[in-house]
Amino acid sequence: MIEIVGLTNESVELVNAVYQPWTARVSYYFPIEAAGLDHTLFAQPEVHPARFQMEPDASLVAIDGGQPVGWVQGGYVSNIPSIPDGERDALIRCLMVAEGRTDVARELLDRALEVLARQPVHAWQAFEHNCGYTFATGIGKAPHRMTSVMAVLAGAGFRSGDINLVYATNSLRSLSPSRAQALSAIDVQVLPRGWSEPAANVEWDQFNIFEHSEQVGYATVVPVGRLTGMPSEDTLFIKGIAVEPQHHRRGIGHFIMNTLWDYYHPQGINRLLLNTGDNNITAQKFYEAIGFQLTDLISSFVIPPPK
């Protein structure tokens, strides 16, 4: 007999049992706290931070035999380019179920959609990770493709959208001595908490890269612990990194990555995390060449607004 309970102070412990190991693979971090239902950070790949308001009645946990077999987090999101000013989208931010539990995914989704439909929305969105975790057995976590969830989303009318690739590394490759010597004229300007976006309650660190007073690149990053409130978090999220086109293929991008590592590693950072679109082949080759590995695929799904 499946029991569906709300995401409350009592049931959040069941969710956290799934959430903590899961965050090691995914590209955005979102503190799951029953007491904090409204958050101003939504670091979904390739999208500016936005406002996400979790809807308690659409955020549920499914329990079978005392063990969690699935959970859903639903709410409303606004302040991203795809949503007209003054409007918002309904969002199934997370739908996770034990492998093969299509029945659980369908029931959780149906309940969440019914609640979210009570308010007017512009469109419907959902996100799904191709690498999820089984967790119903209680004997550890094993990665699997969330085919049950994807099938249920398709059955509810969601259409497949963009795919983002998540890359991470615990060990960057060093610059060759010749490359390092060629970049000896580079200066780095560090602006801790020096940049924020409208409607985003988070301060990003900015790195500006100059060569002979000419800006040749930049990076915008944030320690994940600043987002989650967990000081022990050892990951740095790289929101953006760029090198001016005329300075490509000189090793400046690699130099920036090593600069980030050298700056944050003494602060307890041991992992770099970023994401890119599946069609950005140049970026993928660059990340892999300097030591990043593909850890996850994130698919977006959408039900467009009626014309």
Secondary structure as the mmCIF struct_conf table of DSSP 4:
data_model
#
loop_
_struct_conf.conf_type_id
_struct_conf.id
_struct_conf.beg_label_comp_id
_struct_conf.beg_label_asym_id
_struct_conf.beg_label_seq_id
_struct_conf.end_label_comp_id
_struct_conf.end_label_asym_id
_struct_conf.end_label_seq_id
STRN STRN1 ILE A 2 GLY A 6
BEND BEND1 LEU A 7 LEU A 7
TURN_TY1_P TURN_TY1_P1 ASN A 9 SER A 11
HELX_RH_AL_P HELX_RH_AL_P1 VAL A 12 TRP A 22
TURN_TY1_P TURN_TY1_P2 THR A 23 ARG A 25
BEND BEND2 VAL A 26 SER A 27
TURN_TY1_P TURN_TY1_P3 ALA A 34 ALA A 35
STRN STRN2 ASP A 38 HIS A 39
BEND BEND3 THR A 40 THR A 40
TURN_TY1_P TURN_TY1_P4 PRO A 45 GLU A 46
BEND BEND4 VAL A 47 VAL A 47
STRN STRN3 ARG A 51 MET A 54
HELX_RH_3T_P HELX_RH_3T_P1 PRO A 56 ALA A 58
STRN STRN4 LEU A 60 ASP A 64
TURN_TY1_P TURN_TY1_P5 GLY A 65 GLY A 66
STRN STRN5 GLN A 67 SER A 78
BEND BEND5 ASN A 79 ILE A 80
TURN_TY1_P TURN_TY1_P6 PRO A 81 SER A 82
BEND BEND6 ILE A 83 ILE A 83
TURN_TY1_P TURN_TY1_P7 ASP A 85 GLY A 86
STRN STRN6 ASP A 89 VAL A 97
TURN_TY1_P TURN_TY1_P8 GLU A 99 GLY A 100
HELX_RH_AL_P HELX_RH_AL_P2 THR A 102 LEU A 116
TURN_TY1_P TURN_TY1_P9 ALA A 117 ARG A 118
BEND BEND7 GLN A 119 GLN A 119
BEND BEND8 HIS A 122 HIS A 122
STRN STRN7 TRP A 124 HIS A 129
BEND BEND9 ASN A 130 CYS A 131
STRN STRN8 GLY A 132 THR A 134
BEND BEND10 ALA A 136 ILE A 139
STRN STRN9 ALA A 142 HIS A 144
HELX_RH_AL_P HELX_RH_AL_P3 THR A 147 GLY A 155
TURN_TY1_P TURN_TY1_P10 ALA A 156 GLY A 157
STRN STRN10 ARG A 159 THR A 169
BEND BEND11 ASN A 170 SER A 171
HELX_LH_PP_P HELX_LH_PP_P1 LEU A 172 SER A 176
HELX_RH_AL_P HELX_RH_AL_P4 PRO A 177 ALA A 182
TURN_TY1_P TURN_TY1_P11 LEU A 183 ALA A 185
STRN STRN11 ILE A 186 TRP A 195
TURN_TY1_P TURN_TY1_P12 PRO A 198 ALA A 199
STRN STRN12 TRP A 204 GLU A 211
TURN_TY1_P TURN_TY1_P13 HIS A 212 SER A 213
STRN STRN13 GLU A 214 PRO A 223
HELX_RH_AL_P HELX_RH_AL_P5 VAL A 224 THR A 228
BEND BEND12 GLY A 229 GLY A 229
TURN_TY1_P TURN_TY1_P14 PRO A 231 SER A 232
STRN STRN14 THR A 235 VAL A 243
HELX_RH_3T_P HELX_RH_3T_P2 PRO A 245 HIS A 247
TURN_TY1_P TURN_TY1_P15 HIS A 248 ARG A 249
BEND BEND13 ARG A 250 GLY A 251
HELX_RH_AL_P HELX_RH_AL_P6 ILE A 252 TYR A 264
HELX_RH_3T_P HELX_RH_3T_P3 HIS A 265 GLN A 267
TURN_TY1_P TURN_TY1_P16 GLY A 268 GLY A 268
STRN STRN15 ARG A 271 GLY A 277
TURN_TY1_P TURN_TY1_P17 ASP A 278 ASN A 279
HELX_RH_AL_P HELX_RH_AL_P7 ILE A 281 ALA A 289
TURN_TY1_P TURN_TY1_P18 ILE A 290 GLY A 291
STRN STRN16 GLN A 293 ILE A 303
HELX_LH_PP_P HELX_LH_PP_P2 PRO A 304 PRO A 306
#
